[in-house]
Amino acid sequence: MVSTWIGHPPTSVVDVVGVEISHELLRVSGAIAAFSGLYYAIAVLTDTAYRAEFVGELTEELRASFADRADYLRALSGRL
């Protein structure tokens, strides 16, 4: 069935638990991932409601995480 879509037998990369992952599958998956990432980036930059709802909370969590890491590294350097 895959051969009818791509015009030739798929080029196998690896067979995982009976599921064949081919070069063609990886290329299509990569293209879809790139397009989705681009769409997400544009949505975050242009839609303020989306940015406030999803990215705002994540930004605060990352800020707290980096502050904790800085405190940890300061404490670690004081012990050495």
C-alpha positions, -999 to +999 in steps of 0.1 A: +000+000+000+028+024+008+043+017-026+012+030-043+016+063-025+053+069-030+057+051-063+084+026-052+089+003-022+099+022+010+135+025+019+137+009+053+157+025+081+147+004+111+121-022+120+108-016+155+085-043+170+071-051+135+066-015+125+089-004+096+102+031+098+113+043+064+132+073+051+100+085+035+082+084+068+110+103+086+110+130+059+072+135+060+073+135+098+101+161+098+082+183+074+050+181+095+070+189+127+087+219+111+054+233+099+038+227+133+067+245+150+065+274+127+027+277+132+032+276+170+059+303+169+037+326+148+007+320+171+027+328+202+041+360+186+009+373+172-019+362+195-017+379+229-045+359+245-027+326+235+006+339+248-008+350+281-026+317+287+001+292+277+035+309+276+030+333+306+028+304+331+057+286+315+078+317+316+073+321+353+081+284+359+113+287+339+123+319+357+118+302+391+137+272+379+167+292+367+167+312+400+168+279+419+197+267+397+216+299+403+212+295+441+223+259+438+254+268+418+263+295+443+259+271+472+280+245+454+308+269+446+309+279+483+315+243+493+344+237+469 
